[in-house]
Amino acid sequence: MARVVVDVMLKPEILDPQGQAIAGACGRLGFTGVSEVRQGKRFEVEVDGEVDDAKLADVRRMAETLLANPVIEDFSLRVE
């Protein structure tokens, strides 16, 4: 069994109100030096067997169609 991690983040040009709220709270809670926070999602996809090019392509297709909205989000894959 292998794991493919899919990290999904808003594109840089998309406003991130949740990230802005977290950044604002950091200062109020005493966390200094935080200039920006971007909020995202992490998905861990367990696949049977080893991750080969075909399985990685399937997870990429899953990310493009199900896990991320390609209009406003970018994603990256990595095998753990």
N, C-alpha and C positions, 0 to 999 in steps of 0.2 A: 504494500500500500504506500502511496506517495501523496504528498500534499503540494498543491499549487496555490500560492497566495496571490490574490487579486486586490491591489490597492486602488481605490477610486477617489479622485479629488476633483473639486470644481476647477474648471479652467481658470487661469489667472485673471482673465478679463471679466469673470462673473463675480458679482458681489456676494460676499459670504457673511450674512448677518449673524449667524451662530458663532463664527470665528471672531467677529468683531465684539460680540457680547462676552466671549471668553477672554479676549484680550483686555477689555475694559475691567472685567472682574479681577484679573491678575493684579493690576495696580491697587485696587481696593483691598485685596487680600495680602498685600505686602510682597508680591512677586515682582521684583524690579527688573528692568532691562528687557522686558517683553515688548517688542514693537509691532508684531503681527502674529495672528493665529489663523490658520486655515483648517477647517474641519473636513474630515473625509470618512470613508468607509473601508473596512478590511473584510475580505471574504476568504475563507480557507476551504478549498475544494479538495476533498480526498478522492483519489482516483485509484482504480485497481491496477496492480502491477507497476512497472516502471513508467516514468514520463518520457515518452518519445515525441518526435515532431508532430505526429498525428494527434496524440492526446493533448499536447500543448495548443495545437490549432483548434481543437474542440473547445478547450477552456477559453481561448481567445474569442472564439465565436460566441460562447456563452456570455462573456463579459460585454461584448459589443451589443448583444441583443437583449440581455436580461439584467445584468448587474449594474451597468452604467448607462447613462443617457449621453450618447456621443455628441449631442448638440451643446451640452453645458459641462460635461465631465470628461476628464482624461483618466486612463487607467494604465497600470503596469502589472506585469506578471513576474513571478519568480518561483522557482521550485525549491522547496525546503526538504 
